[in-house]
Structures are given as C-alpha cells and as structure tokens.
Amino acid sequence: MSKLYKEKLANGLNIFLYQDNNKHSTQVKFVTKFGGINQDFMIDNKKYHVPSGIAHLLEHYICESSSLKELIQVMAKKQIKFNASTSMYLTNYYFSTINNLEYGLKNLLKAVNTPVFSEENLKRVKAPIYQELKMHEDDIFYEFGLKEYEALFKNIQFRNTGGFREDVEKITLDDIKNCYKVFYNPHNEYLFVGGNFNKNKVLKIIKDFYKNFDEKTLEGHPLKIKESSSVNKKEILVESKASQEYVEIAYKIDVSNYSKKQLMKLDYYLCTFLDMNFGITSSLYSELVDKKIINTSLNYDSTFIEDFCIITIGSFSKKINVLAKKIKDKIKNPDFLKEEFNLFKKEDMAKVAIRADNLGNMIYQLMNNVIFYDYPYFDSVDDFKDFKFKEFQEYINKLDFTNYTTIIMKKTSD
Amino acid sequence: MKNINIKSTKKFQTIFMSFVFPFEEKEEDIAKYCILPSLLMYSNYKYKTEDSFKKAKIKNYILNYNVRSQIIGTSGYFTFNIAIPNTHSIKELNLKNIFSFIKDCIYKPNIINKGFIPTEVKREIEIVKLKVQNKEKELTGFLDLLVPRTIDDEGILKRSIYNNIDQLKKITPKNLYQFYQKNIQTKCPYIFIVGDVSKKEMTDLCLKYFDLNKELAIPQKSYYHFLKVKQEKPNIIKLNKDFKESAISLCFKFENISPKDQMNVYLLKRILSSNVTHLLFNKLRTEAGLVYSVDTINRFRYNVFEIVAYANKDNLDVIKKKVLEVLDELKNPIFMADLLKKIVADEKLLKIGEKDYQINIMDDLINDYFESWINSKKQLSLIKKIKEKDIINLVNRMKLDTCFYVMEMDNE
C-alpha cells in the first residue's frame, strides 16, 4: 500500500512522506532551492552578487564543516549511504538506509542547520573543489556547454554549476554566510522521505529537531536577472578534441507569461514534439540517416531557465551545415501526427504504471513536480487524460522559434 | 524445462525477461560480437525500419528492449532483454503478441542476400569507430585503455574492440550474418523471467514460441584468466599528455591467486573505497586535500586491481606514497578486524537493499544458473566466514605491477 502525506511546518519546511512498505529501504532527500544560477540576491534592501560556483561550494561546506564535521563519515558509522549534489537550481542532500532512518535524519538536519563558518574551514573545503572542477575540463563537451550558455544569455551569467576556479578562489566567508542566510531557510527547503518507515515517528523526529532551533525569518530573497529575449550571439564556434564535428541549434523562447500548470503541460508536450520530429520515428531522422548526414541519433532536450524555455537539437556530423539547416527547416515546418501522439501517450502511461518499482525515480519525480511546478503529487495514469492532441498543437504553435543560436564544435587541429 | 527459469514475485509491477545465448569467445570475433547486437536491436524482418520497429514495441507495451554481448573471462553471452508491465498494471497487455515479437527479433532479423543490410552494417561500424576515438580523448577513457594495453602481455585483458579496431575492416554483412546464424539463429536460448507472473502460463508460452529442438549452446564457463605476476620491481610509466588534469594509476596483481580469492578481493576493494571505511578517501582527501576523487577498480577475473587518483601532477608521487602506506596499515590485525566488522555489517544491509531492485533478482537468477558470479545470499555467507588473516594474507600477496603517471602539459 503506497501513500503520500504532505505537511508544511510552522517554520516553513515542506515535508513529503511517501510510504511504500513493499520496500526494504528508505530514501531521504533534503533539498534547498539554491543552485548554480543563484548568484544575485538581496538582504536588507542591499543587492549582492556572488562569484560562480558558490552553491556547490556551500554544499561541500555543509558536508565537511558543520558541527558534525565530516557528515559522510558520521553517516557511514551506521551504514548510511549519504551524498550531496548541486544543480542549476537545487542543492540536494540525500541518503538511503535500511534500519537507521532516525540516526540519518537527525544528523542530516543537524548538519544543514549548524554550519561552522571559519576561514580555515573554507580554505580546506576549497582545495578538492579545484580538482573537481579540473576533472570536468577534459570532457569533450565541456567548452561546448560553456559557450552554449554564453551564446544564449546576455545577462544571466550562469555557465556551469561548479563555477570557475578563479571565481571559487574569490569566494569569501561573508559570501557563503550571506548565501546560507538567504537560501538555507526552511521556507526555501523541502524534505522528502520515501520507502518503508513509520510516518508518525518520522514526523515526530523532524518536529522535535526543529523545536531546538529558533524559527528563522526570511532574511533575504534571490533576485531575478532581467534577461534579454534575444540570444547573445547568433553563432559561436568551439574547438574540441572530439573526433568529429558537432552542431547544435539552441532555441530561446520566452515563457514568462505561462502559469506553473501551463509550464508542466508544455514540458510534456515538448517532449512529445521533439520525439515526433527528431526522434527515431521521425521522418527527419530517417532522411538524415539515409543521406548519411548523421550516423548516431539526434540529441535533443528542453529545459526551463528563468523565464525561458531552452530547446537544443544537435548531433555529430560530417556535414554540419546541412544538418543545421535541416533542423531549422523542420522546426519551421514540423509534423503533428495524431497517431504518434497517442502512441507516445500510451508508452508514457505504461511507464507511469510501473514507476513505483523504483523508489528513487518516484521521489525524484515528486521532487520535480513539487519544486518546479507547485504540483505536490505523483504523475498518475489519469493525468494523461488531460493531454489532448488539439491542445498539443496549440501549445507548440504558440512557441516563437525565431530566436536561436548555432553552436559549432570544430575539431582541434592536431 | 531445464533452460526455463522463472522467479515469480508479486512485489514488482514490471516483468523482466532475458533470453541468453552463450557463445565461444574468440579473439578473431571481437568486432563481430561488438557490432552484432546493434543489428538486432532496432529492426527485424517484419519491422524493417527503426521507426516501424519502435512503434511496434510501444504497441506491445515493451518499455525496454536491448541486445547485449557480454564477455565474462573468456566466455561469451548474447542476451536479449525486455521489460514490460505486468497484466495487472496494463489490462490489455497481450503476452502472446510479446512472445511473438521477441521471437521475431531473435530469429528473423532484417536481411538481404544472406547478409545483414550493408548500409546498417557500415553505419554501426562508423558509430563504433567514433566511440573508440572519443574515448581516447578523455583522461578516464585514456587510462581505461592504457592499463590493459600495457600490463597485459598475455593478450587477454586487451581483447576488446578498443584494441582491435582493425577487425572492423574485415566485417562484411555476410560474415556477420554467418556469425549470427552460428551463435543465435541455430540455437535455443536459456530463458529467465522475473516478475508477477504465473509460472505455468510463462512456461507454456516459452514452449509454444521457442523451438526446443534447436541446439542449446553449452556455456564455456571459463570465467577466469589470471595474469601472472612477473617482475620483482614495478614498471614506472610516465606520460605527458594533452589533458587538463593528471592522474596516477597503481596496478597490482596478486601472487598465487585462485577463484577462491574472489570474495577476499571484493572485500579489499570495499575496505579501501567503500563509504563505511573511506580509507583512501580519508588519507588522500580528508587528511591531505590531495585529490577530489580516488577509486579502486577490481578486475579480479584477470588478476588486476587498480587504485586510481586524479590530482595535480605535482602531487602524484605523494599520492603513491600515501596509497602504499594505506596498504601497509592493512596488515595490522586489530585494525583489519575493525574494518572487516564494519564492512560485514554494511554488506548485510546492502544485500537487503538490493532486493528492492528487480534487476538484482534477475542478475542472481542468471549468474546462479551459469555459475558466473556468486548470488547475494551465498556472497553474504562467504563474507561472514572471512577473517582478518585472510585479507592480510591477500594484501601480503599484492604486488605493484605497474605505476602509470599521466601528466597534463604545462600551460605556457
């Protein structure tokens, strides 16, 4: 029997408990809405701008320099698999356990609520981060990713979650204290617990923990950067060690007037649209393969960044100019196929029907629904009844695809 | 039926099925068994295009279908895997149609003139070439290729497409098809099913759709090829490469290794790098701030054990020294007893957690049958019996074979 329980504590913390007593393990995610993109905020009417990579640094700081010191080792004492990650919008602390939920939960809450700020700690935490940043630089798509954001955005400075070494070096203790003040506040935090546990016991642990802490008032808020509706550069070249050239078209579409519910629908419709026009069932894919313009599949994705929907479509190719043109032509004259729409819907419904088999997927999907779409539920098979072909066409036709940039990855001359 | 293995469990809503064809792994066939799965994964005689094939899969509620070739030691296996919802989750699911589909995928591929489709073969070859070339351009991939190429003078660990790219030139649609006929089309599969199913219904379907008069390939079960410890002093290989970072890889071999050491080596890996002991992580990162990540790679079947750290090139020698210190500390029986206790406690929980994932149940079923790996239950019982002296004995038999330094070029 699986159940979802939601509660918002008086201090602002949003709790989501998903019980599945078929499982042996329990997974916990503590999430704060603080990611690589959040470099600007306001405290007491004063604007702050912090260097890139600060959310990621603070994630490391919490894990290594709270009152518990090395959280990963504290958890390991009770065989709890703990880790943390930072993305563009979120910092996520998570663990799974079989029989030490109470210990894990208490210590996780303690760590995120009791950082010990000191210059010495900051210096120690930074050292392995420099190495981590360096590790990514050998990825053949590393420069490509940076340049793509540079081409898309004029004012948004986000380039990668970890930031750049020279920026991380500049981060001061005051910077991280200010970020902690603004973003590590229960009003900005979420706790997800999924698996085999006693709901009342877990709630009591959480509530008892916060009894020992004064309620935090909101001391600041993130600032939204006003971003131009046009792209920064129409075309950008990147040199790479990759063995073949690669081209990608990135569309920047203003969706600032969409409601969260509409964005959620758009997200689904865009997936279907991209599959239909650029996936392996699409006429374009067959044509590109037949004409030997591509060998591998087309890579495509859609994501929401601030007020924009960013759609990227690209592939390795020996004929990158032809490929770029074909992609742009298809976007101008896309296919809308009712039979395929219903077929993809059928597949998605079947995937939802078996999703409970994977606890991690369940919690991840709930987290996305809650945080990005204010939809505090799991997707259900019934939700798909709401997705209609006519509406799908309307949603896609409304999008303005005229604003795009072309990113070309050239081979470095050996 | 001996070759039909079904594990019925009501805990999951998905049904996993695997159809396994053991084959004799030969060095000259590397490119063939590398390319073949892709030609059976996206089309068949009935659905000749990727487009129509994918639509047919969805119509049948096949949520995942893939074909793999796996080499364990020097034993080869082709496996056709599918995942579908159970009939309680999707009422209109038709198991007969699904069995008919998978049978066609296995036995009736898309062919022309007694060969696979030439354009498809050519395309798959190009895809593999690109993959191989790109792997060498990244440090982790480069190291992954460098180690087997250097330490293996018996020609076993380097038996992969990455070291035999020239074989791709010899592949033709016809010889690939003959290889397929020999190893799959003329054979009967071993069938494994895990999910909320009726054993009788599934057995009946297997019998109806699969011809048991066909030959059942006998698995080779040659799962180990232990490279020998040869030199007294380790080889030192230093390379300056056009990477942005540096790494050190310490490759060890064990003296007098035997299959009985399997769990000992497994535990050694866990002791050094698991999240309950963190020995290498603590020594190199927490205490010294030398690395972001350090990991161990256990290639037990070939008697190779690696410790790899990514770090600033100026720190590589210090890292080597500290790694050897960690290994030396393991020889202390009191310390080892404590580590072992922690790992055994963790293993108990790990095995319970693994039951939440159907794929682990399937892996156990297959590995048990072919005796290619020890199932979770047996692993735990073996682990509980291991004493600190066993691991210390293993550490004493550990010989540093080669030490690789891959160093980034200086920025001008």
Interface residues (C-beta under 8 A of the other chain):
Chain A: N22 K23 H24 S25 E64 E70 I72 Q73 M75 A76 K77 Q79 K81 F82 S96 T97 I98 N99 R124 A127 P128 I129 Q131 E132 K134 M135 E137 D138 D139 I140 K241 A242 S243 Q244 I280 T281 S282 Y285 S286 V289 N295 T296 F316 E340 L343 F344 K346 E347 A350 K351 A353 I354 A356 D357 N358 L359
Chain B: K11 F12 Q13 T14 Y42 T49 E50 D51 K54 K55 I58 K59 Y61 L63 P85 N86 S89 I90 R123 E126 I127 L130 Q133 N134 K137 E138 L139 T140 D242 F243 K244 E245 N275 V276 T277 H278 N282 R285 T286 G289 V291 Y292 S293 Y310 A311 N312 K342 A345 D346 L349 I352 G353 K355 D356 Y357 Q358
